[in-house]
Amino acid sequence: MAQANDEESGGRLTAGRWPRAMAFAGLLLAGAAQAAEPDLAKAEQLLKEGEAAEAVALFEQALEADPSSAGAQLGLGRALYAAGEYARADRIRVGAEIRQSASRHAEPDGSL
């Protein structure tokens, strides 16, 4: 019976399956956010140990998982500076400052 329903819907999500699909997507996103946190802690530890290049890689991974992560943005800037990539570190800093300023001036609904 379920197979017939799948064939009739052409493989699309039917109304009955939509809530389950959304719940599953939410679990995946929550897992990705939680996975990014240990990466930040490990990146910070690597940076403290003088392993700037490795820290840069982990901060970049954390930003891929959550582009709005202030901790990952700031950490990446510090790691780039420690790695001697001053121009790139400065671009990250300026971008973070612009985003921070924009968020301060945004309305509660997210509009400017």
C-alpha positions as CSV (number, residue, x, y, z in Angstrom):
1,M,0.0,0.0,0.0
2,A,2.8,2.5,0.9
3,Q,4.6,1.6,-2.3
4,A,1.5,2.4,-4.3
5,N,1.2,5.8,-2.6
6,D,4.9,6.5,-3.4
7,E,4.3,5.6,-7.0
8,E,1.2,7.7,-7.2
9,S,3.0,10.7,-5.8
10,G,5.9,10.4,-8.2
11,G,8.3,10.2,-5.3
12,R,7.2,13.7,-4.0
13,L,6.4,14.4,-0.4
14,T,2.7,14.0,0.2
15,A,0.9,16.1,2.8
16,G,1.1,13.2,5.3
17,R,4.9,12.9,5.0
18,W,5.7,16.6,5.1
19,P,5.8,17.0,8.9
20,R,8.1,14.0,9.3
21,A,10.4,15.3,6.6
22,M,10.5,18.7,8.3
23,A,11.2,17.1,11.7
24,F,14.0,15.1,10.2
25,A,15.5,18.2,8.5
26,G,15.4,20.0,11.9
27,L,17.3,17.1,13.5
28,L,19.9,17.3,10.8
29,L,20.4,21.0,11.3
30,A,20.6,20.7,15.0
31,G,23.2,18.0,14.7
32,A,25.3,20.2,12.4
33,A,25.1,23.1,14.8
34,Q,26.2,20.9,17.7
35,A,29.0,19.4,15.6
36,A,30.3,22.9,14.9
37,E,30.8,23.7,18.7
38,P,33.4,21.1,19.4
39,D,35.3,22.2,16.3
40,L,35.4,25.7,17.7
41,A,36.8,24.5,21.0
42,K,39.4,22.3,19.3
43,A,40.3,25.3,17.0
44,E,40.8,27.5,20.0
45,Q,43.0,24.9,21.6
46,L,45.1,24.5,18.5
47,L,45.5,28.3,18.2
48,K,46.7,28.4,21.9
49,E,49.2,25.7,21.1
50,G,50.6,27.7,18.1
51,E,49.0,25.5,15.5
52,A,47.5,28.4,13.5
53,A,47.2,26.6,10.1
54,E,45.2,23.8,11.7
55,A,43.1,26.2,13.6
56,V,42.3,28.2,10.4
57,A,41.0,25.0,8.8
58,L,38.7,24.1,11.7
59,F,37.4,27.7,12.0
60,E,36.6,27.6,8.3
61,Q,34.8,24.3,8.7
62,A,32.8,25.8,11.5
63,L,31.9,28.8,9.3
64,E,30.7,26.4,6.6
65,A,28.4,24.8,9.1
66,D,27.2,28.1,10.5
67,P,28.1,31.2,8.5
68,S,26.6,33.5,11.1
69,S,28.8,32.1,13.9
70,A,30.5,35.1,15.5
71,G,32.9,32.9,17.4
72,A,34.0,31.2,14.3
73,Q,34.4,34.5,12.4
74,L,36.5,36.1,15.2
75,G,38.5,32.9,15.8
76,L,39.2,32.7,12.1
77,G,40.5,36.3,12.1
78,R,42.8,35.6,15.0
79,A,44.1,32.3,13.5
80,L,44.7,34.0,10.2
81,Y,46.7,36.8,11.9
82,A,48.7,34.2,13.9
83,A,49.4,32.4,10.6
84,G,50.8,35.6,9.1
85,E,47.8,36.1,6.7
86,Y,47.4,39.7,7.8
87,A,45.4,41.0,4.8
88,R,42.9,38.1,4.9
89,A,42.6,38.5,8.7
90,D,41.8,42.2,8.2
91,R,39.1,41.4,5.6
92,I,37.5,38.9,8.0
93,R,37.6,41.5,10.8
94,V,36.0,44.2,8.6
95,G,33.3,41.9,7.5
96,A,32.5,40.8,11.0
97,E,32.3,44.5,12.1
98,I,30.0,45.3,9.2
99,R,27.7,42.3,10.1
100,Q,27.8,43.3,13.8
101,S,26.9,46.9,13.0
102,A,24.1,45.8,10.7
103,S,22.6,43.5,13.4
104,R,22.7,46.3,15.9
105,H,20.6,48.5,13.6
106,A,18.2,45.8,12.5
107,E,14.6,45.8,13.5
108,P,13.4,42.8,15.6
109,D,12.0,41.2,12.5
110,G,15.4,41.3,10.9
111,S,14.8,44.2,8.5
112,L,17.1,47.3,8.5
